[in-house]
Amino acid sequence: MEFAGSHILSVHQFERTDVERIFAVADRMGPYARRRRVTRVLDGAILGSMFFEPSTRTRVSFGSAFNLLGGEVRETTGFENSAIAKGESLYDTARVLSGYSDVIAMRHPVAGSVAEFAAASRVPVINGGDGSNEHPSQALLDLYTIKSELAGRGRGIDRLRIAMVGDLRFGRTVHSLSKLLCLFERVQVTLVSPGELRMPGEIVEEMRRAGIEVIESDALEASISHVDIVYSTRIQEERFGTQAEADLYRGRYRLNQSIYTHHCEPNTVIMHPLPRDSRDHARELDDDLNDNPNLAIFRQTDNGMLVRMALFALTLDVVEQVDKHARDVNWYTAGRF
């Protein structure tokens, strides 16, 4: 794809070469994300950060990534703080706010809404999650993490064995990751969930058409015994009709150190898009995994900075200028990933 000036709305936009391009640029962002160097390549540029659904990591990550490239961030959070609460349409909001920004990162609770907004925007829009539909930048950082974790073992993404566990019906992160894996060869995906929370059938069929071996199961222990990655997800309670309905499934697939030791291969990587639910009746990833060196959840969040910096550099066409506007930092920096 042509990145300069383009919206990033769905992983369906990408060919394998596009993903490899994003990852190559993400690799180059390391010194800046680790605060060893500072670049001002986006000095004067403005990111419109529009998050109409609760977010911590994604919102702050997008903003920090833009700041690290030298740009400034203007935020809108929640419907109650926007003109949409007064009845303004997405079209009008897009026409106005794209006049104030050079690029927009947006999250919205309704599937398809970010694409609707982007159709009226005058600047590139990056989808930060639209309902239970997609979360393309999360899928990219997840795949970048998988690539990085397996690289130390002399492995690539081809021939990956991954178990996706939990709420696969409403989890947009696994929807996008599943679609992105269709670009790779001889991948095996095991889908572990209650019957009511299974991966949507159209996504399963898309994976199978792409040659992915898909196994569906409701049994955790047997499904994680021979995989490279266990990708756990929380129950998406905001997508359920009631809290009580969500509670029927919460805590059903809990991974702790004992289960990991007895059922996983020694180097199985544990991933999670976060937030993980730490309430006693949930805990899809128990705290006793925190010292497990194969717990990659915080490496995922670090990688999110690299990938989102890469997306900004590509959409604003400054990849080859980043180093020209760089200098060493002049403050103390702790060791970073």
Secondary structure by P-SEA (a helix, b strand, c coil): cccccccccccccccaaaaaaaaaaaaaaccccccccccccccccccbbbbcccccaaaaaaaaaaaaacbbbbbbcccccccccccccaaaaaaaaaaaccbbbbcccccaaaaaaaaacccbbbbccccccccaaaaaaaaaaaaaaaccccccccbbbbbbbccccccaaaaaaaaaaccccbbbbbbbccccccccaaaaaaaaaacccccccccccccccccccbbbbcccccccccccccccccccccccaaaaaaccccbbbbbbcccccccccccccccccccccccaaaaaaaaaaaaaaaaaaaaaccccccccccccccccccccc
